Amino acid sequence: MKKASKLLALLLCLAMIVSLTSACGSEPAEEETPAPAESETPAESETPAGEEPAEENYLDKEPLRIGTMPHQMGVSLYYADKYGLFEEAGINVDLAIFSGGAAINEAVGAGELDGCISGLASVYSLANGLLTMVGEVDSVGSDCIVVRNDSDILSVQGEIAEHPEMYGSADTLRGKSFICQLGQAHQFYIEKYISQFGLTADDITFINMEDAAGAQAFMTGNGDAIGTKMPYCYDMVVTDGGYTIAASVEDATGIEIRDPVLFTPEAIENRHDEIVIFLQVIYGLINDWADDYESYKAAVNEFYNDNGKEFDDAKVDYEFALNRLFTTDVVSGEDYYMGEGMQAVADFYGETGAIAAENVNIYEHYDSSLLSEALGVEVKSFSK
């Protein structure tokens, strides 16, 4: 019995040794077929957990060629370009300053620009499908039609019930000469103004001059009235005092005139992401300035004086009191529709024949989706 017990113990011991040996021998097999690592996919291995992927850098691409004018609409564009804000955001921008909207339209037609922040004259490029509206930066309330204090136009006020402050009548306006730059916003203001009294462009005379030269000519006795803007209206009405505003831009037109941001359809198709970044920079400045008027005032003074327009704080205050910046809150508002005023301009030009009937519906060339993407809000565009 003792021998049997010893033999059984020996067999059990050998069995345990064999079992342990088998277990140790299985480890290399597990190393040969390891379980897949959790961070095996390229996306996870390139971006650390909890961090956003780096934005694409477009600084090695050709610049976006953007035009504007030395008026209120160009302040944010000029400032961002001068102080390198576009480069900080990762895009290249080549800025060109033009004397007016007609010159910008010509540059667009010649393929020299990818986009612009322009004015009412861009209605023609929209009508022809050369540009697409993607945003609006401000309203234009300081533009006006001015006459001398001794003008008989001032002898009649309030004839149009909707505009009790506006001067003029069919008899006092017929045959008068108006200074303005043809093809620009002020031609529209004047034509819309006289149309309220039943007159057309055939009933008056236009004297075609650019803004600064026109203001100088008017103040030296030329023309009966002028369609003008800041700082020239201020110089006439406030500084000199010998002139009166016959019609504000809103009385003259019945429309809130706005300055649009526009890009060519080709740029939108091929450089969508860069345009979104561009809009983020522009509206970022607008939002900041809406909360910091002193910074805005300094930027306006710098922009105008750098571009040959003598401005000071009093003139900026005058202009800002009549205009408004289109912040994120404005463009995402329930009652805001991008391009509403510009479509009204196109409708009027359709009635006068300045825009062909088949091209009147310029809202077909509006695209607010880029601004919605840039600001992270819904921006509605006008449509009929």
BALOBA-1460 file (C-alpha; in Angstrom, 3 decimals):
// residues 384
<rec num="1" residu="m" x="0.000" y="0.000" z="0.000"/>
<rec num="2" residu="k" x="2.850" y="2.380" z="0.807"/>
<rec num="3" residu="k" x="4.445" y="1.642" z="-2.577"/>
<rec num="4" residu="a" x="1.130" y="2.285" z="-4.341"/>
<rec num="5" residu="s" x="0.733" y="5.583" z="-2.507"/>
<rec num="6" residu="k" x="4.228" y="6.701" z="-3.479"/>
<rec num="7" residu="l" x="3.612" y="5.738" z="-7.121"/>
<rec num="8" residu="l" x="0.347" y="7.694" z="-7.201"/>
<rec num="9" residu="a" x="2.034" y="10.765" z="-5.704"/>
<rec num="10" residu="l" x="4.814" y="10.545" z="-8.292"/>
<rec num="11" residu="l" x="2.320" y="10.359" z="-11.150"/>
<rec num="12" residu="l" x="0.426" y="13.392" z="-9.854"/>
<rec num="13" residu="c" x="3.654" y="15.342" z="-9.565"/>
<rec num="14" residu="l" x="4.628" y="14.501" z="-13.160"/>
<rec num="15" residu="a" x="1.169" y="15.563" z="-14.374"/>
<rec num="16" residu="m" x="1.527" y="18.947" z="-12.700"/>
<rec num="17" residu="i" x="4.962" y="19.489" z="-14.255"/>
<rec num="18" residu="v" x="3.621" y="18.642" z="-17.718"/>
<rec num="19" residu="s" x="0.703" y="21.035" z="-17.194"/>
<rec num="20" residu="l" x="2.964" y="23.893" z="-16.117"/>
<rec num="21" residu="t" x="5.292" y="23.274" z="-19.036"/>
<rec num="22" residu="s" x="2.374" y="23.428" z="-21.497"/>
<rec num="23" residu="a" x="1.171" y="26.731" z="-20.017"/>
<rec num="24" residu="c" x="4.603" y="28.312" z="-20.305"/>
<rec num="25" residu="g" x="4.929" y="27.127" z="-23.873"/>
<rec num="26" residu="s" x="1.684" y="28.885" z="-24.914"/>
<rec num="27" residu="e" x="3.046" y="32.448" z="-24.343"/>
<rec num="28" residu="p" x="4.973" y="32.749" z="-27.658"/>
<rec num="29" residu="a" x="1.823" y="31.715" z="-29.542"/>
<rec num="30" residu="e" x="-0.061" y="34.661" z="-28.000"/>
<rec num="31" residu="e" x="2.737" y="37.085" z="-29.005"/>
<rec num="32" residu="e" x="2.526" y="35.929" z="-32.607"/>
<rec num="33" residu="t" x="-1.158" y="36.935" z="-32.879"/>
<rec num="34" residu="p" x="-1.589" y="40.059" z="-30.713"/>
<rec num="35" residu="a" x="-4.978" y="41.723" z="-30.329"/>
<rec num="36" residu="p" x="-5.475" y="44.812" z="-32.579"/>
<rec num="37" residu="a" x="-4.419" y="48.052" z="-30.865"/>
<rec num="38" residu="e" x="-7.230" y="50.486" z="-30.135"/>
<rec num="39" residu="s" x="-5.393" y="53.419" z="-31.796"/>
<rec num="40" residu="e" x="-4.606" y="51.576" z="-35.046"/>
<rec num="41" residu="t" x="-6.629" y="53.843" z="-37.425"/>
<rec num="42" residu="p" x="-4.714" y="56.736" z="-39.084"/>
<rec num="43" residu="a" x="-7.127" y="59.427" z="-37.884"/>
<rec num="44" residu="e" x="-6.744" y="58.411" z="-34.251"/>
<rec num="45" residu="s" x="-2.989" y="58.016" z="-34.460"/>
<rec num="46" residu="e" x="-2.512" y="61.506" z="-36.018"/>
<rec num="47" residu="t" x="-4.731" y="63.500" z="-33.647"/>
<rec num="48" residu="p" x="-4.253" y="63.174" z="-29.856"/>
<rec num="49" residu="a" x="-7.392" y="62.369" z="-27.909"/>
<rec num="50" residu="g" x="-9.428" y="65.402" z="-26.996"/>
<rec num="51" residu="e" x="-7.781" y="67.721" z="-29.563"/>
<rec num="52" residu="e" x="-9.297" y="69.148" z="-32.767"/>
<rec num="53" residu="p" x="-7.573" y="68.314" z="-36.064"/>
<rec num="54" residu="a" x="-5.344" y="71.151" z="-37.275"/>
<rec num="55" residu="e" x="-6.995" y="73.477" z="-39.811"/>
<rec num="56" residu="e" x="-5.645" y="73.277" z="-43.336"/>
<rec num="57" residu="n" x="-3.148" y="76.025" z="-44.136"/>
<rec num="58" residu="y" x="-3.726" y="77.824" z="-47.434"/>
<rec num="59" residu="l" x="-0.750" y="80.174" z="-47.239"/>
<rec num="60" residu="d" x="1.041" y="78.258" z="-49.983"/>
<rec num="61" residu="k" x="-1.830" y="78.939" z="-52.430"/>
<rec num="62" residu="e" x="-2.351" y="81.916" z="-54.712"/>
<rec num="63" residu="p" x="-4.008" y="84.814" z="-52.854"/>
<rec num="64" residu="l" x="-7.684" y="85.603" z="-53.068"/>
<rec num="65" residu="r" x="-7.788" y="88.810" z="-55.130"/>
<rec num="66" residu="i" x="-10.257" y="91.126" z="-53.391"/>
<rec num="67" residu="g" x="-11.298" y="94.658" z="-54.354"/>
<rec num="68" residu="t" x="-13.016" y="97.434" z="-52.421"/>
<rec num="69" residu="m" x="-13.383" y="101.218" z="-52.293"/>
<rec num="70" residu="p" x="-12.181" y="103.884" z="-49.830"/>
<rec num="71" residu="h" x="-15.632" y="104.102" z="-48.272"/>
<rec num="72" residu="q" x="-17.201" y="102.609" z="-45.148"/>
<rec num="73" residu="m" x="-17.636" y="99.131" z="-46.640"/>
<rec num="74" residu="g" x="-13.867" y="98.704" z="-47.017"/>
<rec num="75" residu="v" x="-12.764" y="99.386" z="-43.434"/>
<rec num="76" residu="s" x="-12.711" y="95.800" z="-42.165"/>
<rec num="77" residu="l" x="-11.046" y="94.477" z="-45.321"/>
<rec num="78" residu="y" x="-8.330" y="97.138" z="-45.256"/>
<rec num="79" residu="y" x="-7.672" y="96.688" z="-41.534"/>
<rec num="80" residu="a" x="-7.461" y="92.889" z="-41.771"/>
<rec num="81" residu="d" x="-5.063" y="93.139" z="-44.688"/>
<rec num="82" residu="k" x="-2.854" y="95.826" z="-43.138"/>
<rec num="83" residu="y" x="-2.450" y="94.042" z="-39.818"/>
<rec num="84" residu="g" x="-1.989" y="90.493" z="-41.150"/>
<rec num="85" residu="l" x="-5.234" y="89.029" z="-39.836"/>
<rec num="86" residu="f" x="-5.788" y="86.962" z="-42.967"/>
<rec num="87" residu="e" x="-2.333" y="85.394" z="-42.704"/>
<rec num="88" residu="e" x="-2.970" y="84.628" z="-39.039"/>
<rec num="89" residu="a" x="-6.144" y="82.831" z="-40.096"/>
<rec num="90" residu="g" x="-4.240" y="80.819" z="-42.712"/>
<rec num="91" residu="i" x="-5.193" y="82.436" z="-46.034"/>
<rec num="92" residu="n" x="-3.576" y="84.802" z="-48.518"/>
<rec num="93" residu="v" x="-5.428" y="87.927" z="-49.655"/>
<rec num="94" residu="d" x="-4.308" y="90.440" z="-52.281"/>
<rec num="95" residu="l" x="-6.182" y="93.716" z="-51.699"/>
<rec num="96" residu="a" x="-6.841" y="96.303" z="-54.409"/>
<rec num="97" residu="i" x="-8.484" y="99.695" z="-53.756"/>
<rec num="98" residu="f" x="-10.652" y="101.061" z="-56.584"/>
<rec num="99" residu="s" x="-12.158" y="104.510" z="-57.067"/>
<rec num="100" residu="g" x="-15.699" y="103.147" z="-57.400"/>
<rec num="101" residu="g" x="-17.992" y="100.230" z="-58.007"/>
<rec num="102" residu="a" x="-17.965" y="100.560" z="-61.789"/>
<rec num="103" residu="a" x="-14.200" y="100.026" z="-61.825"/>
<rec num="104" residu="i" x="-14.631" y="96.958" z="-59.611"/>
<rec num="105" residu="n" x="-17.224" y="95.575" z="-62.035"/>
<rec num="106" residu="e" x="-14.786" y="96.047" z="-64.908"/>
<rec num="107" residu="a" x="-12.032" y="94.237" z="-63.011"/>
<rec num="108" residu="v" x="-14.401" y="91.356" z="-62.244"/>
<rec num="109" residu="g" x="-15.400" y="91.138" z="-65.892"/>
<rec num="110" residu="a" x="-11.747" y="91.064" z="-66.909"/>
<rec num="111" residu="g" x="-11.042" y="88.170" z="-64.540"/>
<rec num="112" residu="e" x="-8.769" y="90.286" z="-62.332"/>
<rec num="113" residu="l" x="-10.674" y="89.748" z="-59.067"/>
<rec num="114" residu="d" x="-11.975" y="86.737" z="-57.156"/>
<rec num="115" residu="g" x="-14.262" y="88.824" z="-54.983"/>
<rec num="116" residu="c" x="-15.000" y="92.229" z="-53.519"/>
<rec num="117" residu="i" x="-16.694" y="94.214" z="-50.802"/>
<rec num="118" residu="s" x="-18.481" y="96.732" z="-52.951"/>
<rec num="119" residu="g" x="-21.576" y="98.886" z="-53.191"/>
<rec num="120" residu="l" x="-24.781" y="99.249" z="-55.101"/>
<rec num="121" residu="a" x="-23.059" y="99.223" z="-58.524"/>
<rec num="122" residu="s" x="-22.468" y="95.505" z="-58.057"/>
<rec num="123" residu="v" x="-26.130" y="95.001" z="-59.010"/>
<rec num="124" residu="y" x="-24.952" y="94.845" z="-62.636"/>
<rec num="125" residu="s" x="-22.409" y="92.087" z="-61.983"/>
<rec num="126" residu="l" x="-25.047" y="90.178" z="-60.042"/>
<rec num="127" residu="a" x="-27.533" y="90.577" z="-62.872"/>
<rec num="128" residu="n" x="-25.011" y="89.180" z="-65.335"/>
<rec num="129" residu="g" x="-24.059" y="86.274" z="-63.074"/>
<rec num="130" residu="l" x="-20.455" y="87.450" z="-62.741"/>
<rec num="131" residu="l" x="-20.675" y="87.642" z="-58.957"/>
<rec num="132" residu="t" x="-22.550" y="85.872" z="-56.174"/>
<rec num="133" residu="m" x="-23.540" y="87.696" z="-52.982"/>
<rec num="134" residu="v" x="-22.361" y="85.885" z="-49.851"/>
<rec num="135" residu="g" x="-22.882" y="88.569" z="-47.191"/>
<rec num="136" residu="e" x="-23.486" y="92.220" z="-46.284"/>
<rec num="137" residu="v" x="-21.256" y="94.241" z="-43.955"/>
<rec num="138" residu="d" x="-23.151" y="97.458" z="-43.225"/>
<rec num="139" residu="s" x="-25.959" y="99.819" z="-44.147"/>
<rec num="140" residu="v" x="-25.443" y="103.097" z="-45.981"/>
<rec num="141" residu="g" x="-27.427" y="105.835" z="-44.275"/>
<rec num="142" residu="s" x="-25.095" y="108.823" z="-44.574"/>
<rec num="143" residu="d" x="-25.314" y="109.139" z="-48.374"/>
<rec num="144" residu="c" x="-27.666" y="111.895" z="-49.523"/>
<rec num="145" residu="i" x="-28.760" y="114.392" z="-52.142"/>
<rec num="146" residu="v" x="-27.617" y="117.931" z="-51.323"/>
<rec num="147" residu="v" x="-28.646" y="121.350" z="-52.672"/>
<rec num="148" residu="r" x="-27.538" y="124.897" z="-51.940"/>
<rec num="149" residu="n" x="-29.524" y="126.835" z="-49.360"/>
<rec num="150" residu="d" x="-30.869" y="129.202" z="-52.003"/>
<rec num="151" residu="s" x="-32.219" y="126.386" z="-54.233"/>
<rec num="152" residu="d" x="-35.915" y="126.524" z="-55.125"/>
<rec num="153" residu="i" x="-35.979" y="122.760" z="-54.517"/>
<rec num="154" residu="l" x="-36.184" y="123.655" z="-50.823"/>
<rec num="155" residu="s" x="-39.364" y="125.664" z="-51.378"/>
<rec num="156" residu="v" x="-41.468" y="122.490" z="-51.233"/>
<rec num="157" residu="q" x="-41.222" y="119.979" z="-48.386"/>
<rec num="158" residu="g" x="-43.334" y="116.972" z="-47.477"/>
<rec num="159" residu="e" x="-45.090" y="116.543" z="-50.813"/>
<rec num="160" residu="i" x="-44.478" y="112.792" z="-50.525"/>
<rec num="161" residu="a" x="-46.469" y="111.740" z="-47.462"/>
<rec num="162" residu="e" x="-44.220" y="108.771" z="-46.649"/>
<rec num="163" residu="h" x="-41.194" y="111.093" z="-46.473"/>
<rec num="164" residu="p" x="-42.286" y="114.303" z="-44.735"/>
<rec num="165" residu="e" x="-38.711" y="115.562" z="-44.300"/>
<rec num="166" residu="m" x="-37.874" y="115.301" z="-47.995"/>
<rec num="167" residu="y" x="-37.753" y="118.374" z="-50.214"/>
<rec num="168" residu="g" x="-38.741" y="118.761" z="-53.853"/>
<rec num="169" residu="s" x="-41.565" y="118.615" z="-56.352"/>
<rec num="170" residu="a" x="-41.973" y="117.855" z="-60.019"/>
<rec num="171" residu="d" x="-41.854" y="121.573" z="-60.876"/>
<rec num="172" residu="t" x="-38.768" y="122.353" z="-58.798"/>
<rec num="173" residu="l" x="-36.820" y="119.284" z="-59.949"/>
<rec num="174" residu="r" x="-37.621" y="119.231" z="-63.663"/>
<rec num="175" residu="g" x="-34.695" y="120.475" z="-65.738"/>
<rec num="176" residu="k" x="-32.218" y="120.496" z="-62.853"/>
<rec num="177" residu="s" x="-28.634" y="119.263" z="-63.227"/>
<rec num="178" residu="f" x="-27.370" y="116.599" z="-60.786"/>
<rec num="179" residu="i" x="-23.702" y="115.837" z="-60.197"/>
<rec num="180" residu="c" x="-22.861" y="112.190" z="-59.555"/>
<rec num="181" residu="q" x="-20.710" y="109.377" z="-60.865"/>
<rec num="182" residu="l" x="-22.749" y="107.529" z="-63.458"/>
<rec num="183" residu="g" x="-23.143" y="103.806" z="-62.966"/>
<rec num="184" residu="q" x="-22.693" y="104.211" z="-59.219"/>
<rec num="185" residu="a" x="-25.065" y="104.251" z="-56.263"/>
<rec num="186" residu="h" x="-25.844" y="107.957" z="-56.436"/>
<rec num="187" residu="q" x="-27.254" y="107.746" z="-59.923"/>
<rec num="188" residu="f" x="-29.753" y="105.242" z="-58.559"/>
<rec num="189" residu="y" x="-30.535" y="107.464" z="-55.556"/>
<rec num="190" residu="i" x="-31.278" y="110.413" z="-57.825"/>
<rec num="191" residu="e" x="-33.394" y="108.464" z="-60.315"/>
<rec num="192" residu="k" x="-35.392" y="106.851" z="-57.504"/>
<rec num="193" residu="y" x="-35.786" y="110.237" z="-55.796"/>
<rec num="194" residu="i" x="-37.220" y="112.039" z="-58.840"/>
<rec num="195" residu="s" x="-39.401" y="109.032" z="-59.743"/>
<rec num="196" residu="q" x="-41.455" y="109.738" z="-56.614"/>
<rec num="197" residu="f" x="-42.538" y="112.984" z="-58.291"/>
<rec num="198" residu="g" x="-43.364" y="111.289" z="-61.591"/>
<rec num="199" residu="l" x="-40.089" y="112.253" z="-63.295"/>
<rec num="200" residu="t" x="-37.541" y="110.150" z="-65.161"/>
<rec num="201" residu="a" x="-33.884" y="110.570" z="-66.057"/>
<rec num="202" residu="d" x="-35.013" y="112.293" z="-69.247"/>
<rec num="203" residu="d" x="-36.399" y="115.174" z="-67.167"/>
<rec num="204" residu="i" x="-33.050" y="116.088" z="-65.594"/>
<rec num="205" residu="t" x="-29.387" y="116.369" z="-66.591"/>
<rec num="206" residu="f" x="-26.563" y="114.285" z="-65.143"/>
<rec num="207" residu="i" x="-23.061" y="115.688" z="-64.760"/>
<rec num="208" residu="n" x="-20.740" y="112.683" z="-64.546"/>
<rec num="209" residu="m" x="-17.967" y="113.231" z="-61.974"/>
<rec num="210" residu="e" x="-16.332" y="111.054" z="-59.320"/>
<rec num="211" residu="d" x="-17.056" y="111.823" z="-55.672"/>
<rec num="212" residu="a" x="-14.190" y="114.121" z="-54.659"/>
<rec num="213" residu="a" x="-14.074" y="116.093" z="-57.906"/>
<rec num="214" residu="g" x="-17.860" y="116.325" z="-57.964"/>
<rec num="215" residu="a" x="-17.997" y="117.728" z="-54.443"/>
<rec num="216" residu="q" x="-15.366" y="120.310" z="-55.279"/>
<rec num="217" residu="a" x="-17.193" y="121.297" z="-58.458"/>
<rec num="218" residu="f" x="-20.513" y="121.616" z="-56.653"/>
<rec num="219" residu="m" x="-19.007" y="123.758" z="-53.907"/>
<rec num="220" residu="t" x="-17.592" y="126.087" z="-56.530"/>
<rec num="221" residu="g" x="-20.953" y="126.673" z="-58.167"/>
<rec num="222" residu="n" x="-21.460" y="123.853" z="-60.669"/>
<rec num="223" residu="g" x="-24.698" y="121.868" z="-60.891"/>
<rec num="224" residu="d" x="-28.005" y="122.367" z="-59.122"/>
<rec num="225" residu="a" x="-27.752" y="119.335" z="-56.817"/>
<rec num="226" residu="i" x="-25.362" y="116.530" z="-56.015"/>
<rec num="227" residu="g" x="-25.597" y="112.943" z="-54.929"/>
<rec num="228" residu="t" x="-22.804" y="112.597" z="-52.399"/>
<rec num="229" residu="k" x="-21.400" y="110.710" z="-49.425"/>
<rec num="230" residu="m" x="-19.081" y="111.142" z="-46.452"/>
<rec num="231" residu="p" x="-17.025" y="113.205" z="-45.835"/>
<rec num="232" residu="y" x="-18.285" y="115.543" z="-48.554"/>
<rec num="233" residu="c" x="-21.853" y="115.848" z="-47.280"/>
<rec num="234" residu="y" x="-20.450" y="116.702" z="-43.829"/>
<rec num="235" residu="d" x="-18.151" y="119.315" z="-45.327"/>
<rec num="236" residu="m" x="-21.087" y="120.937" z="-47.086"/>
<rec num="237" residu="v" x="-23.882" y="120.675" z="-44.537"/>
<rec num="238" residu="v" x="-22.007" y="120.872" z="-41.224"/>
<rec num="239" residu="t" x="-18.615" y="122.507" z="-41.786"/>
<rec num="240" residu="d" x="-19.640" y="125.028" z="-44.462"/>
<rec num="241" residu="g" x="-23.332" y="125.310" z="-43.579"/>
<rec num="242" residu="g" x="-24.379" y="126.734" z="-46.918"/>
<rec num="243" residu="y" x="-26.035" y="123.509" z="-48.049"/>
<rec num="244" residu="t" x="-29.067" y="121.409" z="-47.113"/>
<rec num="245" residu="i" x="-29.870" y="117.726" z="-47.499"/>
<rec num="246" residu="a" x="-32.841" y="117.594" z="-49.865"/>
<rec num="247" residu="a" x="-33.241" y="113.841" z="-49.435"/>
<rec num="248" residu="s" x="-31.515" y="111.244" z="-47.304"/>
<rec num="249" residu="v" x="-30.699" y="107.986" z="-49.018"/>
<rec num="250" residu="e" x="-33.617" y="106.220" z="-47.309"/>
<rec num="251" residu="d" x="-36.069" y="109.006" z="-48.178"/>
<rec num="252" residu="a" x="-34.796" y="109.105" z="-51.754"/>
<rec num="253" residu="t" x="-35.061" y="105.353" z="-52.295"/>
<rec num="254" residu="g" x="-37.349" y="103.896" z="-49.630"/>
<rec num="255" residu="i" x="-34.742" y="101.152" z="-49.268"/>
<rec num="256" residu="e" x="-32.093" y="100.307" z="-46.707"/>
<rec num="257" residu="i" x="-28.992" y="100.351" z="-48.907"/>
<rec num="258" residu="r" x="-26.399" y="97.772" z="-47.850"/>
<rec num="259" residu="d" x="-22.818" y="97.047" z="-48.859"/>
<rec num="260" residu="p" x="-22.396" y="93.439" z="-50.046"/>
<rec num="261" residu="v" x="-19.609" y="90.872" z="-49.961"/>
<rec num="262" residu="l" x="-19.361" y="89.097" z="-53.310"/>
<rec num="263" residu="f" x="-17.298" y="86.364" z="-54.941"/>
<rec num="264" residu="t" x="-17.174" y="84.903" z="-58.411"/>
<rec num="265" residu="p" x="-18.960" y="81.580" z="-58.884"/>
<rec num="266" residu="e" x="-15.601" y="80.023" z="-59.800"/>
<rec num="267" residu="a" x="-14.020" y="81.152" z="-56.532"/>
<rec num="268" residu="i" x="-16.952" y="79.786" z="-54.525"/>
<rec num="269" residu="e" x="-16.697" y="76.439" z="-56.290"/>
<rec num="270" residu="n" x="-12.927" y="76.077" z="-56.065"/>
<rec num="271" residu="r" x="-11.990" y="77.988" z="-52.892"/>
<rec num="272" residu="h" x="-14.976" y="77.497" z="-50.636"/>
<rec num="273" residu="d" x="-13.036" y="76.900" z="-47.412"/>
<rec num="274" residu="e" x="-10.810" y="79.951" z="-47.920"/>
<rec num="275" residu="i" x="-13.867" y="82.148" z="-48.456"/>
<rec num="276" residu="v" x="-15.396" y="80.831" z="-45.225"/>
<rec num="277" residu="i" x="-12.195" y="81.791" z="-43.374"/>
<rec num="278" residu="f" x="-12.246" y="85.195" z="-45.093"/>
<rec num="279" residu="l" x="-15.778" y="85.796" z="-43.826"/>
<rec num="280" residu="q" x="-14.808" y="84.736" z="-40.309"/>
<rec num="281" residu="v" x="-12.053" y="87.370" z="-40.273"/>
<rec num="282" residu="i" x="-14.269" y="90.157" z="-41.655"/>
<rec num="283" residu="y" x="-17.238" y="89.489" z="-39.382"/>
<rec num="284" residu="g" x="-14.945" y="88.909" z="-36.422"/>
<rec num="285" residu="l" x="-13.770" y="92.509" z="-36.784"/>
<rec num="286" residu="i" x="-17.324" y="93.778" z="-37.255"/>
<rec num="287" residu="n" x="-18.460" y="91.990" z="-34.085"/>
<rec num="288" residu="d" x="-15.528" y="93.381" z="-32.129"/>
<rec num="289" residu="w" x="-16.082" y="96.926" z="-33.351"/>
<rec num="290" residu="a" x="-19.770" y="96.830" z="-32.532"/>
<rec num="291" residu="d" x="-18.717" y="96.348" z="-28.897"/>
<rec num="292" residu="d" x="-15.754" y="98.744" z="-29.031"/>
<rec num="293" residu="y" x="-16.703" y="101.950" z="-30.834"/>
<rec num="294" residu="e" x="-13.429" y="103.720" z="-30.049"/>
<rec num="295" residu="s" x="-11.468" y="100.990" z="-31.829"/>
<rec num="296" residu="y" x="-13.849" y="101.224" z="-34.769"/>
<rec num="297" residu="k" x="-13.447" y="104.996" z="-34.891"/>
<rec num="298" residu="a" x="-9.655" y="104.667" z="-34.931"/>
<rec num="299" residu="a" x="-9.830" y="102.077" z="-37.728"/>
<rec num="300" residu="v" x="-12.121" y="104.270" z="-39.856"/>
<rec num="301" residu="n" x="-9.899" y="107.327" z="-39.394"/>
<rec num="302" residu="e" x="-6.836" y="105.313" z="-40.326"/>
<rec num="303" residu="f" x="-8.455" y="103.772" z="-43.405"/>
<rec num="304" residu="y" x="-9.826" y="107.040" z="-44.782"/>
<rec num="305" residu="n" x="-6.728" y="109.099" z="-44.116"/>
<rec num="306" residu="d" x="-4.476" y="106.397" z="-45.586"/>
<rec num="307" residu="n" x="-6.584" y="106.619" z="-48.751"/>
<rec num="308" residu="g" x="-6.756" y="110.368" z="-49.244"/>
<rec num="309" residu="k" x="-9.992" y="111.228" z="-47.401"/>
<rec num="310" residu="e" x="-9.576" y="113.742" z="-44.588"/>
<rec num="311" residu="f" x="-11.514" y="112.419" z="-41.607"/>
<rec num="312" residu="d" x="-11.651" y="113.128" z="-37.907"/>
<rec num="313" residu="d" x="-13.622" y="111.842" z="-34.929"/>
<rec num="314" residu="a" x="-16.531" y="114.220" z="-35.516"/>
<rec num="315" residu="k" x="-17.004" y="112.946" z="-39.065"/>
<rec num="316" residu="v" x="-16.828" y="109.323" z="-37.966"/>
<rec num="317" residu="d" x="-19.430" y="110.042" z="-35.279"/>
<rec num="318" residu="y" x="-21.702" y="111.656" z="-37.880"/>
<rec num="319" residu="e" x="-21.350" y="108.738" z="-40.272"/>
<rec num="320" residu="f" x="-21.752" y="106.030" z="-37.641"/>
<rec num="321" residu="a" x="-24.925" y="107.656" z="-36.268"/>
<rec num="322" residu="l" x="-26.574" y="107.149" z="-39.673"/>
<rec num="323" residu="n" x="-25.209" y="103.713" z="-40.540"/>
<rec num="324" residu="r" x="-25.108" y="100.330" z="-38.829"/>
<rec num="325" residu="l" x="-22.699" y="97.406" z="-38.801"/>
<rec num="326" residu="f" x="-24.052" y="93.982" z="-39.672"/>
<rec num="327" residu="t" x="-22.898" y="91.836" z="-36.787"/>
<rec num="328" residu="t" x="-23.626" y="88.150" z="-36.308"/>
<rec num="329" residu="d" x="-26.695" y="89.120" z="-34.272"/>
<rec num="330" residu="v" x="-27.986" y="91.282" z="-37.135"/>
<rec num="331" residu="v" x="-27.492" y="88.788" z="-39.963"/>
<rec num="332" residu="s" x="-28.977" y="85.934" z="-37.946"/>
<rec num="333" residu="g" x="-32.001" y="88.005" z="-36.927"/>
<rec num="334" residu="e" x="-35.513" y="86.818" z="-37.652"/>
<rec num="335" residu="d" x="-36.294" y="89.794" z="-39.914"/>
<rec num="336" residu="y" x="-32.985" y="89.851" z="-41.804"/>
<rec num="337" residu="y" x="-32.816" y="88.646" z="-45.404"/>
<rec num="338" residu="m" x="-29.518" y="89.042" z="-47.195"/>
<rec num="339" residu="g" x="-29.840" y="90.995" z="-50.434"/>
<rec num="340" residu="e" x="-33.355" y="92.308" z="-49.865"/>
<rec num="341" residu="g" x="-32.406" y="95.904" z="-50.689"/>
<rec num="342" residu="m" x="-30.254" y="94.969" z="-53.668"/>
<rec num="343" residu="q" x="-33.140" y="93.060" z="-55.225"/>
<rec num="344" residu="a" x="-35.303" y="96.186" z="-54.893"/>
<rec num="345" residu="v" x="-32.614" y="98.103" z="-56.766"/>
<rec num="346" residu="a" x="-32.600" y="95.475" z="-59.526"/>
<rec num="347" residu="d" x="-36.393" y="95.623" z="-59.750"/>
<rec num="348" residu="f" x="-36.264" y="99.390" z="-60.280"/>
<rec num="349" residu="y" x="-33.586" y="99.058" z="-62.939"/>
<rec num="350" residu="g" x="-35.701" y="96.391" z="-64.600"/>
<rec num="351" residu="e" x="-38.565" y="98.875" z="-64.812"/>
<rec num="352" residu="t" x="-36.332" y="101.555" z="-66.345"/>
<rec num="353" residu="g" x="-34.670" y="99.132" z="-68.763"/>
<rec num="354" residu="a" x="-31.197" y="99.479" z="-67.271"/>
<rec num="355" residu="i" x="-31.272" y="95.727" z="-66.510"/>
<rec num="356" residu="a" x="-32.823" y="93.274" z="-68.949"/>
<rec num="357" residu="a" x="-36.029" y="91.644" z="-67.727"/>
<rec num="358" residu="e" x="-34.506" y="88.151" z="-67.852"/>
<rec num="359" residu="n" x="-31.687" y="89.264" z="-65.536"/>
<rec num="360" residu="v" x="-33.732" y="91.119" z="-62.930"/>
<rec num="361" residu="n" x="-34.008" y="88.275" z="-60.403"/>
<rec num="362" residu="i" x="-30.536" y="88.725" z="-58.963"/>
<rec num="363" residu="y" x="-31.528" y="86.793" z="-55.820"/>
<rec num="364" residu="e" x="-30.758" y="83.718" z="-57.917"/>
<rec num="365" residu="h" x="-27.132" y="84.736" z="-57.402"/>
<rec num="366" residu="y" x="-27.304" y="84.876" z="-53.593"/>
<rec num="367" residu="d" x="-25.667" y="82.225" z="-51.411"/>
<rec num="368" residu="s" x="-25.853" y="82.800" z="-47.653"/>
<rec num="369" residu="s" x="-24.691" y="79.270" z="-46.818"/>
<rec num="370" residu="l" x="-21.028" y="80.289" z="-46.632"/>
<rec num="371" residu="l" x="-21.783" y="82.997" z="-44.084"/>
<rec num="372" residu="s" x="-23.953" y="80.574" z="-42.120"/>
<rec num="373" residu="e" x="-21.022" y="78.149" z="-42.058"/>
<rec num="374" residu="a" x="-18.539" y="80.869" z="-41.122"/>
<rec num="375" residu="l" x="-20.577" y="82.224" z="-38.209"/>
<rec num="376" residu="g" x="-22.283" y="79.043" z="-37.053"/>
<rec num="377" residu="v" x="-25.751" y="80.591" z="-37.354"/>
<rec num="378" residu="e" x="-28.556" y="80.529" z="-39.898"/>
<rec num="379" residu="v" x="-28.380" y="83.467" z="-42.325"/>
<rec num="380" residu="k" x="-31.395" y="83.752" z="-44.633"/>
<rec num="381" residu="s" x="-31.167" y="85.217" z="-48.122"/>
<rec num="382" residu="f" x="-33.961" y="87.032" z="-49.908"/>
<rec num="383" residu="s" x="-36.023" y="85.304" z="-52.584"/>
<rec num="384" residu="k" x="-39.307" y="86.118" z="-54.288"/>
